[in-house]
Amino acid sequence: MKIVPVDPARLAAELEADADVLAALAANGDIATLARPVDLHFKGRQDLIVTLGDDADELGFEFVQFNEHEDGEWSVDFTLISTIEADVLAKLTERALEIEAAFGVDYDGWGCVAQTGPDT
């Protein structure tokens, strides 16, 4: 994958949104240092999304599924095991924006389930 520079303003906006999500998770007792599945979501044209999905292993992600939407767009979901510490997510978000630029798709965010202890 060709590394494409990330727009600093876009990265700052994504990191600000990430901080809001992390604060909400922490308010619900999440322990950011616990590893858990983290899902990534990208949207775009079918051909671009399929190409991205085919490259999941090379990108370091596990392919989950393709989705076709009513508006004709497609999406692909990936997962990886990670902590959600701010610095770790900053690197993941920057990587996702690089993928967005390189593949011509739209990064649509990440998600995870709160982890409050070893049994969650």
ZIMO-V353458 format. One record per pair of residues at least 24 apart in sequence whose ideal C-beta (glycine too) atoms are under 10 Angstrom apart, sorted by the first residue. I is the first residue (numbers start at 1). J is the second residue. Records with the same first field share a line. If there is no record, write none. Layout:
BEGIN
I->J ; J
END
This chain:
BEGIN
1->52 ; 55 ; 58 ; 59 ; 98 ; 99 ; 101 ; 102 ; 103
2->98 ; 101 ; 102 ; 103
3->95 ; 98 ; 99 ; 101 ; 102
4->97 ; 98 ; 99 ; 100 ; 101 ; 102 ; 103 ; 104
5->97 ; 98 ; 101
6->93 ; 94 ; 95 ; 96 ; 97 ; 98 ; 100 ; 101
7->97 ; 100 ; 101
10->93 ; 97 ; 100 ; 101 ; 107
11->90 ; 93 ; 94 ; 96 ; 97 ; 98
14->89 ; 90 ; 93 ; 94 ; 96 ; 97 ; 107 ; 109 ; 110
15->86 ; 89 ; 90 ; 93 ; 94
17->93 ; 109 ; 110
18->84 ; 86 ; 89 ; 90 ; 92 ; 93 ; 109 ; 110
19->86 ; 89 ; 90
21->84 ; 89 ; 109 ; 110 ; 111 ; 112
22->84 ; 85 ; 86 ; 89
24->114
25->84 ; 112 ; 113 ; 114 ; 115 ; 116
26->84 ; 114
27->114
28->114 ; 116
29->114 ; 115 ; 116 ; 117 ; 120
30->84 ; 112 ; 113 ; 114 ; 115 ; 116 ; 120
31->83 ; 84 ; 114 ; 115 ; 116 ; 117 ; 118 ; 120
32->83 ; 84 ; 85 ; 86 ; 88 ; 89 ; 114 ; 115
33->83 ; 84 ; 85 ; 88 ; 115
34->83 ; 84 ; 85 ; 114 ; 115 ; 116 ; 117 ; 118 ; 120
35->80 ; 81 ; 82 ; 83 ; 84 ; 88 ; 115
36->79 ; 81 ; 82 ; 83 ; 84 ; 112 ; 113 ; 114 ; 115 ; 120
37->62 ; 64 ; 79 ; 80 ; 81 ; 82 ; 111 ; 112 ; 113 ; 115
38->78 ; 79 ; 80 ; 81 ; 82 ; 83 ; 84 ; 88 ; 89 ; 92 ; 110 ; 111 ; 112 ; 113
39->64 ; 77 ; 78 ; 79 ; 80 ; 109 ; 110 ; 111 ; 112 ; 113
40->64 ; 76 ; 77 ; 78 ; 79 ; 80 ; 92 ; 93 ; 95 ; 96 ; 99 ; 107 ; 108 ; 109 ; 110 ; 111
41->67 ; 75 ; 76 ; 77 ; 78 ; 96 ; 106 ; 107 ; 108 ; 109 ; 110 ; 111
42->74 ; 75 ; 76 ; 77 ; 78 ; 96 ; 99 ; 100 ; 103 ; 105 ; 106 ; 107 ; 108 ; 109
43->67 ; 69 ; 71 ; 73 ; 74 ; 75 ; 76 ; 100 ; 105 ; 106 ; 107 ; 108 ; 109
44->73 ; 74 ; 75 ; 76 ; 100 ; 103 ; 104 ; 105 ; 106 ; 107 ; 108
45->72 ; 73 ; 74 ; 104 ; 105
46->72 ; 73 ; 74 ; 75
47->74 ; 104
48->74 ; 76 ; 103 ; 104 ; 105 ; 106
49->73 ; 74 ; 75 ; 76 ; 103 ; 104 ; 105 ; 106
50->74 ; 76
51->76 ; 103 ; 104 ; 105
52->76 ; 78 ; 99 ; 100 ; 102 ; 103 ; 104 ; 105
53->77 ; 78
55->99 ; 102 ; 103
56->80
59->95 ; 96 ; 98 ; 99 ; 102 ; 103
60->92 ; 95
61->95 ; 96 ; 99
73->105 ; 106
74->105
75->105 ; 106 ; 108
76->103 ; 105 ; 108
77->108 ; 111
78->110
79->110 ; 111 ; 112
80->110
82->110 ; 112
83->112 ; 115
84->110 ; 112 ; 114 ; 115
END
